[in-house]
Amino acid sequence: MTQTAPDRFPTRHLPRVSVRDLPEPPTSAWPVIGPGVIAAGVGLASGEFILFPYIASQVGLVFLWAAAVGIVTQWFLNMEIERYTLATGETALTGFSRFWRHWGLVFALMVYFANLWPGWASSSATMVTYLFGGDATWIAIGMLVVIGLTLTLAPVIYTALERVEFVKVGLVVVFLVVAVIFAVSADAWRALPDTVTAPEFPTELGFALILSALVFAGAGGGQNLVQSNWIRDKGFGMGRYVPRLVSPVTGRPEAAPDAAGFVFEPTEENLGRWRRWWRLANREQLVTFVLISFVTIVLMSMLAYSTVYGTPGLANSVSFLKVEGERLGDSVGPWFGTLFWVIGAVSLFAAAMGIVDYTSRLAADVLKTSYLRRHSESRIYFVLVWGLVGLGCAILLAGFDQPLPLLVVSACVGGLMMFIYSILLLVLNRRVLPPQIRPRSFRVAALVWAVLLFGVFSALTIWQQGERLLDWLR
């Protein structure tokens, strides 16, 4: 029999948590490798392929310091998100909803709004046209349908996503090794120390671009929050007691527990297990998410610097990659330009799959936990995935470009979301978790830094883009 949980967990809106022993962690890090690779794989899109390479093409490598700042800040955020799930089996959004029932819904709506436009699928499709021609709209629609089928027919959705992102990361790593050998110039290597010795803050590029680079260095926005869901499906900590998300068509549902979450008594045995889980989780994030994201941003920026630095009129969009691919084909050989576009198309497609997954996964968890407790989370996920796919197809068929107001809000929503949930994480983990496993002072300082960083840049971006919107309306 489980016992009732301590009263420190608010229960006004959600069921009480139950007390169980913390499961025994594995003896090595290999069994827990996965969530950080998925985070890096899904994140290898805007920041790594477009934003930081574009900035390098305009001002050189003097802004790469921001990639380090953004990724390290997100590592601290990810670990505080994982801390709560490791200790309770609940997602961070469920924890937020214990304070106010609708916090989870607020974040789910923000994530949906930010990802409603099927930008990564259409970007991947555009790169396919560089290779084979064709209509990017219909290619993107086909990609969205494939994504929907993959995510809703895989017996265990996390396993399918993990395999896709492992393949993507492997391909990107192989490409970068080839790029270092054949395409990165000596000038790029000589310019690399400038990011430390002569760092710059390119305000001439606009606060929206700078904020986007900081937010999407690695993951960003709602993607950080889904670390809770991914480590839970991987069986980290108390997440082992929670059923995994499976396909309602091909999967085998696991029995759902009566409690919303769990908590362990701070005995010596449980605290010893906690320390081992905490070391494994930190190590997994460092050697996957942090390392892969940072190395990729640096090398892709050096590649852009080697080929298109100083080229006037480059667009901060997927068309920038067309110019870079053509230059790579001219300088190294047509095969390398083709390889660049193939890797880009595969990378952006895998990012689109991850984005559809985490958008639907976050919303399904929120709806199941706070509003639709009698419904299957897998079926809610199924509906949300195909709803997002359907909306994306409709937007593409209608031929709509992103209107200016949507661009303005999309530029701000990721940083604003991170500003808000940094505050909530600080309150949640300091107030609800047992004193023995609460964040230490340096991690509290890191959360305060995240609040300041994303708060200030969100405010600056909203102010600057608001002025531009007013000018446009006039």
C-alpha positions in Angstrom: 0.0 0.0 0.0 1.2 3.5 -0.9 1.0 6.2 1.7 -0.3 9.7 1.3 2.3 12.3 0.2 3.5 15.1 2.4 1.3 18.2 2.4 3.9 20.4 0.6 2.4 19.3 -2.8 -0.6 21.6 -3.5 -3.6 19.5 -4.2 -6.3 22.0 -5.0 -6.4 21.2 -8.7 -4.8 17.8 -8.9 -4.8 14.5 -7.0 -2.3 13.9 -4.2 1.0 12.3 -4.9 1.8 8.9 -3.4 5.0 7.8 -1.6 7.2 5.1 -3.2 10.8 4.2 -3.1 13.0 5.8 -5.8 13.9 3.1 -8.4 17.5 1.8 -8.6 19.5 3.7 -11.2 21.6 1.8 -13.8 25.2 1.2 -13.1 26.5 3.1 -16.2 25.4 6.1 -18.3 24.7 4.1 -21.5 21.1 3.0 -20.6 20.0 6.6 -20.0 21.5 8.1 -23.2 18.7 9.4 -25.3 16.7 12.4 -24.1 19.7 14.7 -24.5 20.3 13.4 -28.1 16.6 14.0 -28.9 16.9 17.5 -27.5 20.0 18.2 -29.6 18.5 16.5 -32.6 15.3 18.5 -32.6 17.2 21.6 -31.8 19.6 21.1 -34.8 17.5 23.3 -37.0 17.1 27.1 -36.7 20.0 28.0 -34.5 22.5 25.6 -36.0 21.6 25.7 -39.7 20.3 29.2 -40.2 20.6 31.7 -37.3 24.2 31.4 -36.1 25.6 30.7 -39.6 23.7 33.7 -40.9 25.1 35.9 -38.2 28.6 34.5 -39.0 28.1 35.5 -42.6 27.3 39.1 -41.6 29.6 39.9 -38.7 32.1 36.9 -38.5 32.5 34.6 -35.6 32.5 37.3 -32.9 29.0 36.3 -31.7 29.6 32.6 -31.0 30.0 33.4 -27.3 26.3 33.8 -27.3 25.9 30.2 -28.3 27.8 29.1 -25.2 25.8 31.4 -23.0 22.5 30.2 -24.5 23.4 26.5 -24.3 24.8 26.6 -20.8 21.8 28.5 -19.6 19.5 26.0 -21.2 21.4 23.1 -19.6 20.7 24.6 -16.2 17.0 25.0 -17.1 16.8 21.4 -18.5 18.3 20.0 -15.3 15.8 21.9 -13.1 13.0 20.6 -15.3 14.5 17.1 -15.0 15.0 17.5 -11.2 11.2 17.8 -10.7 10.4 14.8 -12.9 13.2 12.6 -11.5 11.8 13.3 -8.0 8.0 13.0 -8.7 7.4 11.3 -12.1 5.3 14.4 -12.9 6.1 16.8 -15.7 7.2 20.3 -14.9 3.9 21.5 -16.4 2.0 19.4 -14.0 4.0 20.9 -11.2 3.2 24.4 -12.4 -0.5 23.4 -12.5 -0.4 22.5 -8.8 -0.1 26.2 -8.1 -2.7 27.4 -10.7 -4.7 24.9 -12.7 -4.3 26.7 -16.1 -0.5 27.2 -16.1 -0.1 24.1 -18.2 -2.7 25.2 -20.7 -1.1 28.6 -21.0 2.2 27.1 -22.0 0.6 24.5 -24.3 -1.2 27.3 -26.2 2.0 29.3 -26.4 3.9 26.3 -27.8 1.1 25.6 -30.3 1.0 29.2 -31.5 4.8 29.3 -31.9 4.8 26.0 -33.9 1.5 26.3 -35.8 3.3 27.5 -39.0 4.9 24.3 -40.6 8.1 26.2 -41.2 10.6 23.3 -40.7 8.7 20.9 -43.0 8.4 23.6 -45.7 12.1 24.4 -45.2 13.1 20.8 -45.6 10.9 20.6 -48.7 12.5 23.7 -50.1 16.0 22.0 -49.7 14.6 18.9 -51.5 13.7 21.1 -54.4 17.3 22.3 -54.6 18.2 18.6 -55.1 15.4 17.2 -57.3 13.1 20.1 -58.2 9.4 19.9 -57.7 6.7 21.8 -55.8 7.8 22.6 -52.2 4.2 22.9 -51.0 3.2 19.4 -52.0 6.5 17.9 -50.8 6.0 19.6 -47.4 2.4 18.3 -47.2 3.7 14.8 -47.9 6.3 15.2 -45.2 3.7 16.3 -42.7 1.6 13.2 -43.5 4.7 10.9 -43.1 5.4 12.6 -39.7 1.8 12.1 -38.6 1.8 8.4 -39.6 5.2 7.8 -37.9 4.2 9.4 -34.6 0.8 7.8 -34.3 1.6 4.3 -35.6 4.9 3.6 -33.8 4.1 1.2 -30.9 6.2 3.3 -28.4 6.4 6.9 -29.7 9.5 7.9 -27.7 11.5 4.9 -29.1 10.6 5.9 -32.7 11.6 9.5 -32.1 14.8 8.5 -30.4 15.8 6.4 -33.3 15.1 9.1 -35.9 17.1 11.7 -33.9 20.0 9.3 -33.3 20.2 8.8 -37.1 20.0 12.6 -37.8 22.7 13.5 -35.2 24.9 10.7 -36.6 24.5 12.1 -40.2 25.2 15.6 -39.1 28.4 14.5 -37.2 29.7 12.7 -40.2 29.0 15.7 -42.4 30.8 18.0 -40.1 33.9 15.8 -40.0 33.9 15.9 -43.8 33.4 19.7 -43.7 36.3 20.2 -41.4 38.6 18.2 -43.8 37.5 19.8 -47.0 35.6 23.0 -46.5 36.5 25.0 -43.4 39.1 27.5 -44.4 42.3 28.5 -42.5 40.8 32.0 -42.2 37.9 30.6 -40.2 40.2 28.8 -37.8 42.2 32.0 -37.4 39.0 34.0 -36.8 37.6 31.5 -34.2 39.5 33.0 -31.2 37.8 36.4 -31.9 34.7 35.1 -30.2 36.7 35.2 -26.9 39.3 38.0 -27.5 37.1 40.4 -29.5 33.4 39.5 -28.8 30.7 41.7 -30.3 27.0 42.3 -29.7 25.6 42.9 -33.3 22.7 45.1 -32.4 22.6 46.2 -36.0 21.0 42.8 -36.8 18.1 43.6 -34.5 17.1 42.3 -31.1 14.6 39.8 -32.6 17.4 38.0 -34.3 19.7 38.1 -31.3 17.0 36.8 -29.0 16.1 34.1 -31.5 19.8 33.0 -31.6 20.0 32.9 -27.7 16.7 31.1 -27.4 17.3 28.5 -30.1 20.9 27.8 -29.3 20.4 24.1 -28.6 16.7 23.8 -27.9 14.6 26.8 -26.7 11.1 27.7 -25.9 8.7 24.8 -25.2 11.3 22.2 -26.2 13.1 22.5 -22.9 9.8 21.8 -21.0 9.4 18.5 -22.9 12.5 17.1 -21.3 10.1 16.1 -18.5 8.1 13.9 -20.9 11.1 12.4 -22.7 13.0 11.4 -19.5 9.8 10.0 -18.1 9.3 7.8 -21.1 12.9 6.7 -20.9 12.3 5.6 -17.3 14.4 8.1 -15.4 13.8 8.1 -11.6 10.2 8.2 -10.4 9.2 8.4 -14.1 9.6 4.6 -14.2 6.2 4.3 -12.4 4.4 6.3 -15.1 3.0 4.7 -18.3 4.8 5.5 -21.6 3.0 7.2 -24.4 2.0 4.6 -27.0 0.1 4.5 -30.3 -3.6 4.0 -29.8 -3.5 1.9 -33.0 -0.5 -0.4 -32.6 0.7 0.2 -29.1 -0.1 -1.8 -25.9 -1.4 0.5 -23.2 0.2 0.2 -19.8 -1.8 0.4 -16.6 -2.2 4.0 -15.3 -1.5 4.7 -11.6 -4.1 6.1 -9.3 -1.9 9.0 -8.3 -0.9 11.9 -10.5 2.7 11.6 -9.3 5.0 10.1 -6.6 7.5 11.2 -4.1 10.1 9.3 -2.1 10.9 9.5 1.6 14.3 11.0 2.1 15.9 7.9 3.6 19.6 7.2 3.3 18.9 4.5 0.7 16.6 6.7 -1.4 19.0 9.7 -1.2 21.9 7.5 -2.3 19.9 6.5 -5.3 18.9 10.1 -5.9 22.5 11.2 -6.0 23.4 8.5 -8.6 20.3 9.4 -10.7 21.2 13.1 -10.5 24.8 12.4 -11.7 23.7 10.3 -14.5 21.1 12.8 -15.7 23.6 15.7 -15.6 26.2 13.6 -17.4 23.7 12.5 -20.1 22.8 16.2 -20.8 26.4 17.4 -20.9 27.8 14.8 -23.3 24.8 14.9 -25.6 22.7 18.1 -25.6 25.5 20.5 -24.6 28.4 19.1 -26.5 26.5 18.2 -29.7 24.7 21.6 -29.8 27.7 23.7 -29.2 30.1 21.9 -31.6 27.5 21.9 -34.3 26.8 25.6 -34.0 30.6 26.4 -34.0 31.4 24.2 -37.0 28.3 25.3 -39.1 29.2 28.9 -38.4 32.8 28.3 -39.4 31.5 26.7 -42.6 29.3 29.7 -43.4 32.2 32.0 -42.6 34.4 30.1 -45.0 32.0 30.3 -47.9 29.6 33.3 -47.7 31.1 35.8 -45.2 30.7 39.3 -46.5 28.2 38.3 -49.3 25.7 41.1 -49.6 22.0 40.5 -49.7 21.9 37.1 -47.9 18.4 36.3 -46.6 17.9 35.1 -43.0 15.8 32.1 -44.2 16.2 28.8 -45.9 17.3 30.5 -49.1 20.5 31.4 -47.3 21.3 27.7 -47.4 20.9 27.6 -51.2 23.6 30.2 -51.6 25.9 28.4 -49.1 25.4 25.0 -50.9 26.2 26.6 -54.2 29.4 28.1 -52.8 30.4 24.8 -51.2 29.8 23.1 -54.6 32.1 25.6 -56.3 34.9 25.5 -53.7 35.0 21.8 -52.9 33.0 20.0 -55.6 29.4 19.5 -56.7 29.2 16.4 -54.5 29.7 18.4 -51.3 27.1 21.0 -52.1 24.6 18.2 -52.8 25.6 16.5 -49.5 25.1 19.8 -47.6 21.5 20.0 -49.0 20.8 16.4 -48.3 21.9 16.7 -44.6 20.0 20.0 -44.3 16.8 18.4 -45.7 17.1 15.4 -43.4 17.9 17.5 -40.4 15.0 19.9 -40.9 12.6 17.0 -41.5 13.7 15.3 -38.3 13.4 18.7 -36.5 9.8 19.0 -37.9 9.0 15.5 -36.5 10.4 16.4 -33.1 8.4 19.7 -33.1 5.1 18.0 -33.9 5.8 15.4 -31.2 6.7 17.8 -28.4 4.0 20.3 -29.2 1.3 17.5 -29.1 3.0 15.7 -26.2 3.0 18.8 -24.0 -0.6 19.6 -24.8 -1.8 15.9 -24.4 -0.1 15.7 -20.9 -1.8 19.0 -19.9 -5.2 18.0 -21.1 -5.0 14.5 -19.6 -3.8 15.7 -16.2 -5.9 18.8 -15.6 -9.0 18.5 -17.8 -9.7 15.1 -19.4 -8.7 12.6 -16.7 -11.0 9.9 -18.0 -9.6 10.0 -21.5 -6.5 8.1 -22.8 -3.4 10.3 -23.2 -2.4 8.3 -26.3 -5.7 9.1 -28.0 -5.5 12.8 -27.0 -2.0 12.8 -28.5 -3.3 11.1 -31.7 -5.9 13.8 -32.2 -3.4 16.7 -31.5 -0.8 15.3 -33.9 -3.2 15.0 -36.7 -4.8 18.3 -35.8 -1.4 20.0 -36.1 -0.7 18.1 -39.4 -4.1 19.1 -40.8 -3.6 22.8 -39.9 -0.2 22.8 -41.4 -1.5 21.3 -44.6 -4.3 23.8 -44.8 -1.9 26.7 -44.3 0.4 25.4 -47.1 -2.6 24.8 -49.5 -3.9 28.2 -48.8 -0.6 29.7 -49.9 -0.3 31.9 -46.8 3.0 33.5 -45.9 3.5 34.4 -42.3 1.9 37.8 -41.8 3.9 40.5 -39.9 1.9 40.4 -36.7 2.5 36.6 -36.4 6.3 37.1 -37.1 6.4 39.7 -34.3 4.7 37.5 -31.8 6.7 34.4 -32.9 10.0 36.2 -32.4 9.0 37.0 -28.8 7.1 33.9 -27.6 10.0 31.6 -27.1 12.0 34.0 -24.9 8.9 35.1 -23.1 8.0 31.5 -22.3 11.5 30.8 -20.9 11.3 33.9 -18.8 8.1 32.8 -17.2 8.9 29.2 -16.6 12.4 30.1 -15.2 10.5 31.9 -12.4 8.1 29.0 -11.9 10.9 26.4 -11.8 12.6 28.4 -9.1 9.5 28.5 -7.0 8.5 24.9 -7.7 11.8 23.2 -6.9 12.5 25.4 -3.9 9.1 25.1 -2.3 7.7 21.6 -3.2 10.7 19.2 -3.3 12.2 17.9 -0.1 15.0 20.0 1.3 17.6 17.3 0.7 17.2 17.5 -3.1 16.4 21.1 -3.7 18.6 23.1 -6.0 21.8 24.5 -4.5 22.7 28.1 -4.4 24.7 28.1 -7.7 21.8 26.5 -9.5 19.4 29.0 -8.0 21.7 31.7 -9.3 21.6 30.1 -12.7 17.8 30.3 -12.7 17.9 33.9 -11.6 20.3 34.5 -14.5 17.8 32.9 -16.9 15.0 35.1 -15.7 17.1 38.2 -16.2 18.5 37.1 -19.6 15.3 36.1 -21.2 13.2 38.8 -19.4 15.5 41.6 -20.6 15.8 40.4 -24.2 12.0 39.6 -24.5 11.3 43.2 -23.3 13.8 44.7 -25.7 12.5 42.6 -28.6 8.8 43.4 -27.9 9.7 47.1 -27.7 11.7 47.1 -31.0 9.2 44.9 -32.9 6.3 46.9 -31.6 7.8 50.1 -33.0 8.3 48.3 -36.4 4.7 47.0 -36.3 3.4 50.5 -35.6 5.4 51.9 -38.5 4.1 49.1 -40.8 0.5 49.8 -39.8 1.0 53.5 -40.6 
